[in-house]
Amino acid sequence: MKTLKTLSIFFVLLVLSCGGNDETKKESSKVKLKTTEKKVEAKKTTTTKPSETIDLVNKGVGPITSVTLAPEVDQAMAAQGASIYKKMCTACHKPDKKFIGPAPKGIMERRTPEWIMNIILDPEGMVKNDPLAKALLMEFNGSPMANQNLTEEEARAVLEYFRTL
């Protein structure tokens, strides 16, 4: 019995000596972190859609390098352009709203006449070589503009029609 009592006391002392003081253990195991406050301002990125981007410098890539527009719209040419547009373009373009392709209304305020004619005459070349045309392709779900094989005169008439929108 004395052995059992001695063994019990020894076991209790062993447990107490190994455990140590909880407060001391907690304090020594704590890692003190230096806190620094950094104010992170969110960058306000306003991304403009390619169809809304204004670029009045880029003439595009293609056969048209210069277009001279008269101050007044040539109504006969615009009528011819409207006829061509209705026949060749309305499957994908609506004059004043986004459809499969962008709306031409207001295009004269966003693009150069040369760029417009180059995209009409050579849409494949423009998408391949012009960054804005590439971005438009992506905006409109990868739907490429069909090459309608218009002549320069027909493309110019469509451009004149766009001036009336």
C-alpha positions in Angstrom: 0.0 0.0 0.0 2.9 2.3 0.9 4.3 1.5 -2.6 1.0 2.5 -4.2 0.9 5.8 -2.3 4.5 6.6 -3.1 3.9 5.7 -6.8 0.8 7.9 -6.9 2.7 10.9 -5.4 5.6 10.3 -7.8 3.2 10.3 -10.8 1.4 13.5 -9.7 4.8 15.3 -9.2 5.9 14.1 -12.6 2.8 15.4 -14.3 3.1 18.7 -12.6 6.8 19.2 -13.3 6.4 18.4 -17.0 3.4 20.6 -17.5 4.9 23.7 -16.0 3.1 27.0 -15.7 0.5 27.5 -18.4 1.0 31.2 -18.3 4.7 31.0 -18.9 4.2 28.6 -21.7 1.6 30.7 -23.4 3.7 33.9 -23.2 6.9 32.2 -24.5 5.1 30.6 -27.4 3.4 33.8 -28.6 4.8 35.4 -31.7 4.5 39.1 -31.7 3.7 40.4 -35.1 4.4 44.0 -36.0 1.3 45.4 -37.6 1.5 48.0 -40.3 -1.5 49.5 -41.9 -1.3 50.2 -45.5 -4.1 52.0 -47.3 -4.7 50.3 -50.6 -6.7 52.4 -53.0 -8.6 50.5 -55.6 -7.7 51.6 -59.0 -10.6 52.9 -60.9 -10.3 51.3 -64.2 -12.9 52.4 -66.6 -12.7 50.2 -69.6 -14.4 51.4 -72.7 -15.8 48.9 -75.0 -14.1 48.8 -78.4 -17.4 49.7 -80.1 -17.5 52.9 -77.9 -13.8 53.7 -78.2 -13.1 57.0 -80.0 -10.1 56.7 -82.4 -10.0 59.5 -84.9 -6.4 58.9 -85.9 -6.2 55.3 -86.9 -6.8 54.8 -90.6 -6.8 51.0 -90.4 -5.0 48.6 -92.7 -6.1 48.3 -96.3 -6.4 50.0 -99.6 -7.8 53.3 -98.4 -5.3 55.8 -97.2 -7.1 59.1 -97.7 -10.8 60.1 -98.0 -11.9 63.6 -98.5 -15.4 64.4 -97.3 -17.4 67.4 -98.5 -18.9 69.6 -95.8 -22.4 68.7 -97.0 -23.7 65.1 -97.4 -24.1 64.0 -101.0 -27.7 62.9 -100.8 -27.7 60.9 -104.1 -24.6 59.0 -102.9 -26.1 58.5 -99.4 -29.3 57.1 -101.0 -27.2 54.6 -103.0 -25.3 53.8 -99.8 -28.5 53.2 -97.9 -29.7 50.8 -100.7 -26.4 48.9 -100.5 -26.5 48.8 -96.7 -30.0 47.5 -96.6 -29.1 44.8 -99.2 -25.7 43.7 -97.9 -25.4 44.7 -94.2 -28.7 44.4 -92.3 -28.3 40.7 -91.7 -25.7 41.6 -89.1 -26.0 45.4 -88.4 -29.0 47.5 -87.3 -28.6 51.2 -87.9 -29.0 52.3 -84.3 -28.6 49.3 -82.0 -26.1 46.5 -81.4 -27.0 43.3 -83.1 -24.6 40.6 -84.4 -22.3 43.5 -85.3 -22.0 47.1 -84.0 -24.5 49.8 -84.9 -23.2 52.2 -87.5 -25.0 55.2 -86.0 -22.4 57.6 -84.7 -19.5 55.8 -86.3 -18.3 59.0 -87.9 -17.7 60.5 -84.5 -15.7 57.4 -83.4 -13.7 56.4 -86.4 -11.8 57.9 -89.4 -13.5 57.6 -92.8 -10.5 55.6 -94.0 -10.9 53.1 -91.1 -14.5 52.7 -91.9 -13.9 52.0 -95.6 -11.0 49.7 -94.9 -13.2 47.5 -92.5 -15.9 47.4 -95.2 -13.5 46.5 -98.0 -11.1 44.2 -96.2 -12.6 42.9 -92.9 -10.3 39.9 -92.8 -7.1 42.0 -93.2 -8.3 44.5 -90.6 -9.0 41.9 -88.0 -5.6 40.3 -88.7 -3.6 43.6 -88.6 -5.6 46.3 -86.8 -5.8 46.2 -82.9 -9.2 47.9 -82.8 -10.7 45.6 -85.3 -9.4 42.6 -83.3 -10.9 44.1 -80.1 -14.3 44.5 -81.9 -14.2 40.9 -83.0 -13.8 39.8 -79.4 -16.5 42.2 -78.2 -18.9 40.7 -80.7 -18.3 37.1 -79.6 -15.8 36.3 -82.3 -18.3 36.9 -85.1 -16.2 38.1 -88.0 -17.6 40.6 -90.4 -18.4 39.0 -93.8 -16.5 40.4 -96.8 -19.3 41.6 -99.1 -16.8 42.2 -101.9 -17.9 45.8 -102.4 -16.1 48.1 -104.7 -14.4 51.3 -103.4 -17.3 53.3 -104.9 -19.9 51.2 -103.1 -18.0 51.4 -99.8 -17.8 55.2 -100.3 -21.5 55.3 -100.8 -22.1 53.3 -97.6 -19.8 55.7 -95.8 -21.9 58.7 -97.1 -25.0 56.9 -95.8 -23.4 56.6 -92.4 -23.0 60.4 -92.3 -26.8 60.7 -92.4 -27.4 58.4 -89.4 
